[in-house]
Amino acid sequence: MNQLALFEQPLPVTPVTPLRMKCGQNQFWIKRDDLLPFSFGGNKVRKAAEFYKEIKDSGADVVMTYGSNSSNHCRIIANMAAAMGLQCHVISPEENREILYNTRMVTQFGAVIETCPVTEVAQTIENRKAHFIKEGKKPYFITGGGHGNPGTHSYVRAYHEICEQEAQMGVHFDYIFHASGTGATQAGLVCGQLLAQDLSRRIIGISIAREMARGREVVRESIEAYLGAAYEKLYREELLIFDDAYRCGGYGKHTREILDVIDSMMCSEGIPMDTTYVGKAFWGMSQYIASHGIGGKTILFLHTGGAPLFFDRLDKG
């Protein structure tokens, strides 16, 4: 089967399995979105599936996006564009241009990476769009991280999928933890919860980069944009939980404790995690649970992918 057919139909349901870890007499489960069968999987595959439909319908011949050198999003979009036979152009900040496995794959997929100072990103994107249009091309731009309503919608779907799996397994998750970056994943999960009018759980976004005020507002804006006229009726402030206490200094930063958690999960469960996103969020979850005295609950951790970044860590020793 052509792998692009994956995006023409509902994505496969990703497994939810129990973990052996112990913390506060809680029961832990993990949802393996990293096992989505395209380009090493992850939450960016769910989002790409939604953008794929729009790109195909738009008649675009160039896919543009933005992301860092470690971006899972850029890897997935570059791979999808290559599979679609489309040109891909990535705008990336020139700061911290370490060549990582995701960077190498973006190039391998034939995408052009254009770097600029982070302060000039917005203008560079507009200039490049104008240049493509002047050449007679039709660019389609995807905001970094798959931000926007299509990305949010992908995790509204995922929330419904989790609810269906709960019903099938006879389990209820009191908490859902995940890595929160650009915000569309968290916005989608919370929108799914709001639309279901489900107050029976808390969804906790562990920030991997942004400080509280900015990160939380971006998620809230995404929720408002997706819900539209229903926002005023459905939105509940207490359901948007974005915690920046475990950032470890910001994007891409980590500690020895995070490395130990990653090593433990790989050895004991055979589950790869990375220092930038999932490993940091998983460690942050354990810290959050301890600091908030959470005990005797059933907890789901959403694994949002990033397998190539696991190997970057090994290269560094």
N, C-alpha and C positions, 0 to 999 in steps of 0.2 A: 504494500500500500504506500502510495506517495505520502510522505510525512506531512505535507501541507493539508492533506485530508483531515488531519487531526484538528485543524482550525475550522473546518467546515461543519463540524458537528459538536455536540456537547463534549467537553474534555472528559477523559477517564476520571472516575472517582479515585482520589488518593487515599491510601490506607490510614486508618487510625489504630495504633497499637499501644499496649501498655508498656511502661518503663519500670525498671526495677529500683530506681532511685528512691531514697527515703528522705523526707524532710517534713517535720511537723505532723507526722501521721497522716499525710495527704497521699492520695493515689494520683499518680502521674501517667498521662497518656501523651502521645505525640502524633500529629497529623503530618504526613510525609509529602508535602507539596514539592519537595526536592526530587520526587520520583516521577513527576510529570515527564512523559517520554519525548522531550524535544530539547536538544542543546543543553544537557545537564539539568534540566528541570528548574523548578523554583517558581516563586510568585510572579516573576516577570513573564513566564509562559502563559499563565492565566490572563495577564493583561495584554500580552501580544495577540492572543486569540481574538480579543475584542477589537484591537486596532487593525488586525488583519482584515476583518470584514469591512471596515471603513476605507482602508487603503485600496482594497480590491474594487469597491463600489465607486471610489473617487476617480479612478483612472490615473492615479499618480504614477510617475515614472522615476521619481527620486524619493527616498525615505530619509528624512533628516531627524536627528535627535541630539540630545545633550547628555553628557555623563563624564564621570571621572575615569581615571585609568583602571580602577578596580570594579567598574560598574557591571553588575550582572545584567542590568537592563540593556546596556549597549551591546553586550555579547548576544543576547537573545534577538534583539531587533536586527543587528547586522546579519545574523544567521538566517532569520526569516526573510529579510530582503534578498539575500543571496538565493534562497530556495525559490523565491518568487521571480527571480531574474531581474530584480530592480537594483538600481544604483543606491548606495547608502552613504550618507555623509554625516559624520559625528563631530560635533563641536565639543571640545574638552578643555578645561582649564590647564594652563601650562605649568602651574605650580605642582610640585610633587609628581613629576612625570616618570616615576619608576615604572619600568616595563614589567607588568604582571601577566599571568596566564590569560586573564580576560582580555588584556590589551593585545596580546599576540593573536588570540582567536578573532578579535574584531578585524585585525589586519588580514588574517588568513581568509576571512569570508569576503575579502575584496572591498571592505569599506574604507573610505578616506577619513583619516582623523585630522581635523584642523584644530590646532591649539591657539589659545589666546589668553591674556590675563583674565582672571576670574571677574574683574571689574568691567570687562569689555564683552562678556558673554552675550548679553541681550542684544547689543548692537551688531556683534559678529553674526548672530543668528539671522537678524533682519537683513544684513548685507548679503549673506549667502543665499537667502531665499530670493532676494531681488536679482541676484546674479543668475540663478537658475531660471527664473521666469524670463529674464532678458534673453537667455539662450533658447527659449521656446520650450522649456521643460515645465513639468507640473509637480512641484515638491509637496510632500505631505510631512508636516512637522509633528513629532511626538515629544511632549514635554519630558524632561529628565525623570527617570524612575517610573515612567508610565503614568504620570500624574494626569488627572482629568477624569471626566465622567466614564469613559470606557474602562479605565483602570479601576475606578471605584466600583463599577458594575460587576467586574470580574469577581470581586470579593463579597458583593451582595450574594452572588451565586454560590460562592464558597461557604458563606454562612448558612444558606439553605441546605447545602450538602452536609455540613456538620450536624445540623438538626436532624436530617434524615438518618445519618449514621447513628446518632444517639438513640433514635427510635428503634432502629434495627438491633442495636447492641443492648438496649435496656439500661443505658447509662445516661447520667446528666452531668454536664460540666459546669461547675460553679464558677470557674475562671477560665478564660482563654488568654494566654500570653503570647506575644509575638514581638519581633523586631519592628520598630516604627522608624522609618527614614523619611522619604518624601511625603508619606502620609496617605496614599491612596489605598493601601491594604487596610490600614486601621479605619479609614473613612468607610470603606465598603463593609467591613465587619459590623461597624456600629450602625450603618444604614440598614443592614440586614436585620439587626436586632430591633431597631426602631420600627421598621416596617412590620415586623412580626409582633410588635408591642410586647416584647419579651423582657421582663424585668428580673428574671430569675438568675441572672449571671452577671459577672463583670468582665469586660474585655480590657486588658491592660497592655498598652503600647509601651514597650521599653525603648526609649530613645537611644539610637546608636550615634547620633550626631548633634541634633538641634537642642538648644536650650528650651526650657518649658514654654515661655511666652510665645515664641515664634512657632515652635513645633505644634503646640496645641491649637493655635489659631489657624494654621494651614490645614490641619485635619478638620477643624470645625467649618472652615470655608468650603472644603470639599464636600462635606456632608450637606451643607446648605445648597451648594450648586447642584448636587445630585437630587435632593428631595424637592427642590423648587418650591412650589406653592404649598406643599405639605410640610415644609420645614417648621413653620411656626406652631403647627398643631402637634407634630411628632417629636421634635427635638427635646431631649432632656439633658441638661448640663452634667448631671452626675454620672451619665453613661460614657462620657468622653474622659478617659483616664490616660494621660500621657505623662510618663515619669522620666525625668532627665537625670536622676541621681546616679545612674550607672554608665555615664558616657565615657568615663575614664579620660577626660581631656578633649574629647571630640572625635570626629570621623577618622576611622582607621587606627585609633589609639587603643591599646589594650594593656593588660597587666598579666603578671605571672599566674594569678588566680584564674583568669580566663583561659590561659593556655592549659592549666591543669584540668579544668572542666572539659575542654576539647579533647585532651588525651584520655580522660576517663570515659567520655561518651564513645569514643572510637574503640577503646579496648573492651569496655563492658557491654556495649550495645551494637557496635559495628556501624555507628551513625556518624558520618563526617560533619563537622561544623567548622566555621571560619571565625577569625578574630574580628572582622569588620562588622558583620551582621549577626548571624545566628548564634555563634558562640558567646558573643557579648550579651545578647538578649537572654540566652539560657542562663548564664551566670547571673545577670540582672534579675531574672525571675526568682532564683533561689534567694538572693539578697532581699528582694521585695517581700517574699513570703516570710522570711525570718524577722524582718524589721516591722512587719505589720501583724505579726502573731497569728498568721493563718494556719489553722490546723483542722484535720479531719475532713478536708474538702477533696473534691475530684477536680483535677486540673488538667487542662489540655494545653500543650505547647505546639504552636504552629511553626513547623520547619519550612522556612521560605526559600531555601536553596542557597547556592553559592559554592558548589563543590570545587570548582577550579581554585578558589581562594584558599581552600584547605591545603593544596599543594604548594602554593606560594609560601605558606608558613613553614612547610617542611624544607623548602629551599633555603630558608633563612637560618635553619638550625635551631 
